[in-house]
């Protein structure tokens, strides 16, 4: 039986956030469903033999630290790496110390080193807190366990090179993701000259047959933007009522995979959709 075999699993643990970033409107929202039981997400990950990386995103994942600890512990016997994308406000010494010895990678979102512009980016004056946490994390973690990610827009472009230089001095990987307004509903301005890599066979998006996205309510999608594709609005299934192995075996998953191969939506510039 053919089935969808993802290698990169994304879990949106919450839509809620503790910052008021102008690049998105997630912080204005609240989770609208009961939280997915930890054992459900752990069981789902363990059932995917092709999984190589598990990424926890939000909102702000560190709002639910206990859940993160329990998930990491639950899959600690696997070779899969867990990445955590954080704004850094709650990634304090206690949090870093508790995850440091696991197979993890923590990504700090940093778009500027300018304190005044930081207030515009975050909507709060959290600069000192974030950099205190970041400096501790860089001391406590090896360089392969921490990196910086910046979002490139017309507003942040003048500041990104300084962030890149800072990462280089720290001997840390620095990734840059183009800003996409669709789905984030922020006030930033997209750049028109985005760096888009198209494969030799013309495939627009590398998330095809690679990504799997799980929502906080248990809904499973190939990617977070799956519902933007014509005829693909329904989730593959829901972990509250179905096993992951069954969800990935449905013909619907393969149908969406086929549709994604010719998908040309603007989200293809996001890091989850690129090599």
N, C-alpha and C positions, 0 to 999 in steps of 0.2 A: 504494500500500500504506500503510495506517495504521501508525503507530509511536509509541512513547512518546518525547516530546520534552522532556527535563528542562532547566531553566535553572540549577539549583543542584546542584552535585556535591559530595558529602561523601566524604572518604577517611579511614577509620580506620587510620592508618599503623601503629598498635600499640595493644595493650590494656595494655601495661606502663606503670608510672608510678614516679617517683622520690620521691613524697610518700606519706603514709599517711592521706589525707583520710577523715574519719569519715562524709562524705556518700556514699561509694561503697566498693566492694570491689575495684575494678579493680586496685589496687596489689598485691593478693594473687595475681594471675594472671600467667601468662607466655604469650607468643605460641606457638601450637601448630602452626604451619605454616611452610613456607618462605616467605620474603618475596617479594612480588610484584615482578618485575623492573621497574626504573624505566622502561624503554622501553615496557612494557605499559601502565602508568598514563598516561604521556605520550601515547602513541598513542590511548588510549581517550578522553582529554579532547579531543584535537584532532579526533576524529571526530564530536564532538557540536556541531553548528553552532549550536544554540540555547543553549549554555552561556554564562552571564554571570558566575558566581562559582564558585570552587573552594575548598572549605574543608577544611583538614587538621586532624583531631581525633585524640584518643587516649582513654585513656592520656595520656601526655605526648609530643607530637610531637617536641620538641627532643631526645629521646633518640636520634633518627636525623637529625641535622642534615645530614649529607652527602646523604642521600636528598632532604631538603627543598630543598637547594641545586640538586640535579640536576633535580628536577621543575620548580622555578621557572624555571630556565634553559631547560628543554625546551619550556615553553609561553610563553616570553617574547615570541614573535612574535604571540601572540594578544592580544585586547583583554580577556580574562577576568582578573578580579582574584582573587588568592589570599589567603584568610584563614587565619590560624594561631591556634588556640586553645591557650594555654599557661598553666601554673601559674607561669611566670616564673623558676624556679630556674636554668634553663640558658639563658635569653634574655639572655645577657651582651653586652658591648660587641662582641665579635667576631661574634656571631650577628647582632646588629642591623645592624652595618656591612655585612655581606655581603648582607643582603636589602633594605637601605634604598632602593636605586635601582630596585627592581623594582615592579611593580604589585601591592603587597601591603597587607594590613591585619592587624595583630597584636592579638589580644585577650588581655589579662591577666585571669586569674581572681582577683578580690579580693573577699572576703566580709566583711572587717572591717579596721579600722585599729588595733584593740586588740591589743597584743602578747600578752597572756595568752590571750585568746580565740582568737587565731591558732593557738596551739599545739593547742587543741582541734580547730579546723577542719582543719588540715593534718596533725596527728599528728607534726609535727616543728617545730623552732625555726628556720624558714627566713625569718622576717619581714625581717631586715636584708638578706639576699641578694636577695630578690625586689624590695624597694623600691629597692635600689641599682641593680638592672637596669632597673626601671621608670622611675626618674628619668632614667637615661641615655637610655632609649628615647624619653621625652617630649621630651628636648632634641634628639635626633638625627632624629626623624621629625616630619613635619607632622601636624597634628591629624586629618586624614582617614585617616592610616595607623595609628592606634592608638586603642584604646578599652578600657574596663573592663566586665567582666561579673560580676554577683553572682548567687548562688543564694539565693532567698528560702524560708526555712523558719521554723518557730516558734523555732528556736534562733538563727538569724541575723537575724531581723526587727529586734531592738533596735539592730543595728549598721549596717544598710543605708543609713539616711539620712546617716550620717557619710561613708560611701563615696561616696554621690551628691554630697554637698557638696564632697568632695575632687576628684571628677571635674570638677565645675563650675568650681572654681578653676583647674583645669588646662585648661579649655576643651575637654574631651574628652567623647565620647558615653559614656553609662553605660546599659547594658541590665540588666534584672532578669529572671531566669528562675525560675519556680516550681520548687520541688523535687518530683521524682517518685521515689518509692522503688522502683517496679517497674523491674527491669533494672539498678539501681545497687546495691541491697542494702546500703545504708548504715544508719546509726543515727539520722539526722535525722528530724524529724517534719513531715509535709506540712501545709500550711495548708489549711483547708477552704474558705476564701473566695477561691479562685483566680480570677484575671482571665482569663476565656475570651472570645474574640471569635468570634462566629458570623456568617458572611456572610449577605447578604440571601436567598440561595437555600437557606439551611439547611445548607450544607456545613460539616462539623465541623472539617476540617483543611485547611490551605492547602498542604500538601506534595503534594497530588494534582496530577499532571501537571506538577510543578515539581521535585521532589527526586529525586536518584539517590544511592545510598549504595554505596560500594565498600569491601570488607573487605580486611585485610592479606593474606589468602590468595587474593585475586582474586575472591571471590564478589561478585555484584552484586545489590542489592536496591533497591526503590523508596525505602524509608526503613529506618533501622536497626531499627525495630519492626515491619517487614512481617510477620515470622514470628508475631507475636501475632494476626494476623488469620486467622480461620477459613479453611482451605483455601489459605493463602498461605505455607506453611512453606518451600517450596523457594526457593532463589535464582533470579533471572532467568537466570543463567548464570554462567560463570567466565572471567575474562580470560586465564587461563593456557592455555585451550584454545579460546576463542571470541573473535571480534571484537565490539567494542561495537556496531557497526551491526547485526549479526545479533541480538545479545541484545535490543536495543530494538525489533526488528521482530517478535519472537515474539508470538503471540496471548496467551501467558501474562502478558506485561507489561501488555497492555490489559485483561485480566481482573482483574488486581490493581488497576489504576487505577480500574476501575469499583467494585470492592469498597471502596476507600479513600474514595470519595465519601460513603459512609454510615457510615464508621468513627467510633466514639465512644470510643476508648480514652483512658486518662488522659494519654498522652504528647502529646496535642494542645496542651498548654500549653507545650511546649518551643519554643525560639526557631526551630528548624529547621522547625517546623510552623505558624508564624504569619507574618503579613505583617510 
